[in-house]
Amino acid sequence: MLGGSVWIALLRHIMGAALMMGVFFLLDRPRYSTKKTAVYYCMFGVFAAAVFGAWYLVDFAVFVRCSGFAAIIVIGTFCTLMSADFLYLSIYKVTLGFYLLSVTVFLGVDGSRLCFGSSLWADLALRAAAETLMLLFIIITVRPRFQAGRDFLNAVMDLPSAITLVFMLMIAGVGAYWPDAHELSINRVVRVAVMLVMTGIVQWTTFRMYFYRGKEYYCRMEKELMEINEQLLRRQLKLMKAEDLDVRNTGRICGNDTVNKILSVYRTIADEENIRIVVRADVGENLAIREFDIAAILVSVFENAIYECCSAGEEIKRINMVIQQNKNKVVLLCQNTCAPTLEREEYAKHWKDKAESIQKLVQYYNGEIEFSIENRMHVSRILLDVSARGRQ
């Protein structure tokens, strides 16, 4: 340690607390509102820095030996209590914050001693620069990835992962805070630097391992759910083919039995809801799309259009549906005159969230999908390329 007055020590403590709590806050899902949580963090940070500053003034020797490890306990406990995340994920965020704090202490103290003649101001400047770069890196690069994978990490992080992270935390703490003579030598600086680098690699590897394990877990769950839905859809298609459905529109709409049956059923439903529906279909019997895939797309589009017409409360309700096959391309166009009064971009995002299953099917067939509002009409356009799937 480079020493200094109690005010210098207080400034160091504020910077250290700001880094640890800043890292945790940026990656956290807080228990309270963001504004309320930020106020609590600021109040606690100032209080903790004042207590550690008083400790520095009262007993410098004990402070040097124990302050680093005491910081992780005090700040880590507070941040964990403020978080709504799973305990093991909170432990990861605490260890990451403490690891970065250890790196800044090493850069500040040893950088000042090696290059600036043990200047206190150089120590503070190096710490401030390092903390700023770290927080910017977390905001730009780490935070979006962490937020996207939060559920993945919550699902799989367990006690062994927490033990590994705490072990890495202790290694980083030993390198930065071990109460020895801290002799100034190239060998010691290189040894501590290598230890900190290796600890950071283990931290990053642990994050990636559990992130992809969680992603695999969710993908497996989603696959099982899709298989169940596929089985239910197959059963419904068999029932539709086996039973003589009581539909008023019994005329043949197109040459494909599955598409014809679905269009007939939904034309009947639309008539019952006093919705004028115009259906044009030019699809052959040998359609190179799995029955449950085309059924899922048609049912999703029809259900959304009928729901909007029924909930809009307008007198004139109309749905235009066109489905056409041109060699290896299948085009579906649905126009609904009862579109919600939302902006174009917002509405597209809103509909895409509801039509996630359709997007996956469209991607499966190397197709394109577009949802928009044109002339107060909700327009859905779907293009499927069946050439590649048909050859498989």
N, C-alpha and C positions, 0 to 999 in steps of 0.2 A: 504494500500500500504506500501511496505517496504522501499520506498525511494531509495536513491542511487545517484550516480553522473549522469550527463547527458549522459555519455557513457553507463552506465548500463541501463538507460531508453531507449537509442537508441537501444541497443541490445534486450531489451524486445519488442520494437515496431517492429523490424525486424522479430523477432520470431513470433509475433502475426500476422503480415501481411503475412508472409510466410505460416502460417497455413491456414488462411482464403482463400488466393488466391490459395494455393496448393489444398485444398479441391475442390474449384470451378473448377480449371483447370483439375483435374483428372476426374471430372464428366461431364465436359462441352463438347459441340460440338462447337469449336471456329469458329468465323467469318472469320479468316484468317488462313494461314498455321500454323501448329504446331510450327515450328521453329520461325516464325515471332511473333506468340502469346506469346511464352515463353520469347522472348526478351522484348516485351512490358510489360509483367508481372514483369520482373526483374527491368526494369527501373522505372516503377510506384511504385513498392514496396520500392525501395531505396528512391525515392523522398518522398513518404508518410511517411516513417519512419523518414526521416530528418525533415519534417515539424512538425510531432508530437513531435520529440525530442526538437525542438526549442520552441514549445508551452509549453512543460514540464519545460523548463528552464526559460521561461518568466513569466508564471503564474501557479505555481504548484497547487494552491487551485482549480482554475477553471478546470485545466486539470484533476484532480482526479474526479471531479463531472461530466464532460462531455465527456472525451476522449473515453470511451467505446462505447457510443451511436453514437459519431461522426464517429468512425471507421466503423461502419456498414453502415452508409450513404455514406461515401467516397469510401470505398473499394467495397461495394455492387453496387454502381452506375457504377464504372469502370468495374467491372466484367460483369455486365449485358450488358453494351455497347459492350464488346468484344465478347459476346456470340451470336451464331446464333439460340439458342433455344428459345422456347416460353417464354413470360415474366413470367408467373406463375411458370414455371419450374425453371427459373433463380432465382426467389424469394426463392424457396425451397433450392437451392444450397447455396444461401447466408445465409439463416437462419441456415442451417446445419453447415456451416463454423463458424458462430458467436457463435452458441451453443457450438461447440467443443472448441472455444477460451475461452468462459466463464468457461468451465470445467477446462482448463489448468490454467487459472488465479486462480481459487479456489484451485486447487491442489497445485500450486506453493506457493501462499501466505499463506494459512492456513496450508498446510503441513509443510512449513518452520517454521511457528510460533509455531506449536504444537510439532514438533519433533526435530527441529534443532536450536532453540533459535533465530528465526527471521533472519537467515543467508541469505544474498543476493545470495550467490553462491548456497546454497541449493535450493532457489527459482528458479534460472535459471536452475539448473540441473533437478529439478522436471518437470519444463515446457518442457525442451528439451526432456526428456524421454517420457512424456505424448504425445507430438506432434509427436514424431517418431513412437510410437505405434499406434496412431490414423491414421497417413498417411499410414503405412503398412497395417493396417486393411482395410482401404478404397481401397488400391491397390489390395489386395488379395481377399477380400470378397465383398465389396460394389460395386466397379467399374464395374466388369463384369455383375452383376445383373442390375445395373443402366443403363448401355449401352444397354443391351438387352431389357429393358423395357422403353427406352426413348420415342419411338413412342406411347406406351400405355399411358404414363404420359402426353405427349403433347396433346393427344386426349381428356382427361377428366379433367385435372386440371383447375380450374376456380377461380373466385373471392372469394367464400367462403373458398376454400382451402388456398388461399393466406392470407386471414384475419386470419385464424386459425394459420398459420405458423408465421405470424408477432406477433400475441398474445403470442405464445410460445417463440418467440425471446425476447419479452419484459420481460417475466418472468425470462428467463435465465439471461438477462442483469441486472435485479433488484438484483438477487442473487449474482452476481459477482461484480457489479459496483456501487451499490447504495451508495451514499456518506454519510454514517453514521460513527459512531465511530469505527466500525468493532472490537468490543470488542472480546477478545479471550476467548471463552467459549465452552464447549462441546455442550451445548444446541444449540448455534448459528450454529456451524459447522454441527451438525446433521440436523438442520432445512434446511440449505442451500443445503446440500447434497441430502436430500430427494426431495427438490424442483427441483434440477437439474436432478435427476433420473426420476421423473415424467414427466418433460419436454422432456427428451430424449425418454421416452416411447410414448408420444403423437406424437413426430416427426416420430418415426419409424412406429407407427400405421397409421399415415396419409399417409406415403409413401406406405405402403402395401395396404391400402384401395384403393388409387387411381391407384396403379399398377394393382391390380386385376380388378378394374372397367374398366380400359383401355384395359386389356386383354380380358375381357368379351365383350367389345365393338367391338374389332377387330374380335373375334371369331364369334360374331353375324353377322358382315359384311361378313366374309368369308363363313359362313353357307348360308347366303342369296345368295351370288355369286355362290356357289356350287349348290344351288337349281336351280338357273337360268340356269347354264350350264347343269345341269341334264335334265331340261325341253327341252333345245335346242337339246341335244343329243338324247332324246326320240323322238323328232320330226324328226331328221335325220334318226333314225332307222326305223321309220314308213314309211318315204318316200322311204328308200332303199327297204323295203319289198313291198311297194305298187307299185312302178314304175318298169318298165322293163328297167333296166339300160343297156346302150349300151356298153357292155364289150366284148372284143374279146375272152377272156378265159372263156367260158361258162361251162367248165367241172366241175363236182362236186368235191370239194376238201376234204370236211369232212361232217359228218352227222349233224352238227349244222348249222342251217340256218343263224344265225347272223354272226358267225365266217366265214362261207363259203362266205357270201356276202362281208364281209370286205376284206378277203384275195383275192377274185376275183378282187375287185376294185383296190386294191393296186398292184396286179400283172399286171393289165392293165396299171396303172400309171407308174410302173417301166419299162415296155416294151416301153412306149412312150418316156421315158428318156434314152433309150438304156442301161438300167441296167439289167444285167442278174440276175434273181431271181429264187430261188429254195424254194418251200414251201412244207412242209410236215405237215399234221395235222391229228391227231387222237382224235377227240373230238366228243362225242355223243350228241344227241339232248337234253337229260335231264342234262344239265350242271348247277350245283348248284351255278352259279354266275349270278348276275343281268346283263341283256343285256348291259346296258349303262356302267357298270364297265368293262366288257371284251372289249367292243368297245373302251372305253377311253384308256385302256392299249395298245391295238393293234394299234390304230391310233397314239398314242404318239410315240411308238417304230418305227413304219413304217415311220412317218413323219421325225423323227430325222435321220434315216438311209438314206432315199432318199435325204434329204437336204445335208448330208455329201457327198454322192456320187456325187450329182450335183455340189457342190462347191469345190470338191477336184481337179477337172481338170485332172484326170487320165484316161488313155485309158481303162483299165480293171476295170469295176465296177460290183460288185456282192454283193447280199444280200442272206443269207441263213436264212430261218425262219422255226423253228420247234415249234409246239405247240402240247402237248400230255397230255391226261388225264389218270391217273392211280388211279382208285378207287376215293379216296377223295382228291387227289393231282392233280393240274394242273401245268405243267411245260412249260415255254416259253423260247426259246433260239433264239437270233437274232445275226448273225455274219455279219459284214459290213467290206468289204475290203478297204474302203476309210477312215480309222480312222485319225483324226488330229494328227500332230506330237507334242504331249504334253506328259509330264511325266505321269506315271501311276497314282500316287497319285493326282496330279493336275487335271488330266483329270477326274478321278472319282468324285472329288468335283465339277468340272465344270458341269458334266452331272447331278449330283444329284440336283444342283440348278435348272436346267432346268426341271427335272422330279419330282418336288415336288408333283404334283398331283398323279403320279404313286405310290410314296412312301406311300401316305395316303391310297390309295386303297389297297396296299399290306399289310399295317398294319391292315386294316379293316378285311382282310381275314387271319390274323395271319401268314403271309408268310414271305419270304425273298427276297431280291433284291441285285444284284451285277452288277456293271459296271466296265469293265476293258479293257485294251489293251493287246492282246496276238498275237504275230507274225504279228504285223502291222495290226491287225484286231480289230475293236471295238466289244466287246462281251457284250451282255446284257443277264443276267440270272434272271428270275423271277419265284418264286415258290409260289403258292397259296394253302392254306389249306381250302377247302370248306366244311369240315365236320361240324364245329360248326355253320357256317352261314346257311348251308343247313337245319339244324334241327330247326332254328328259324322261 
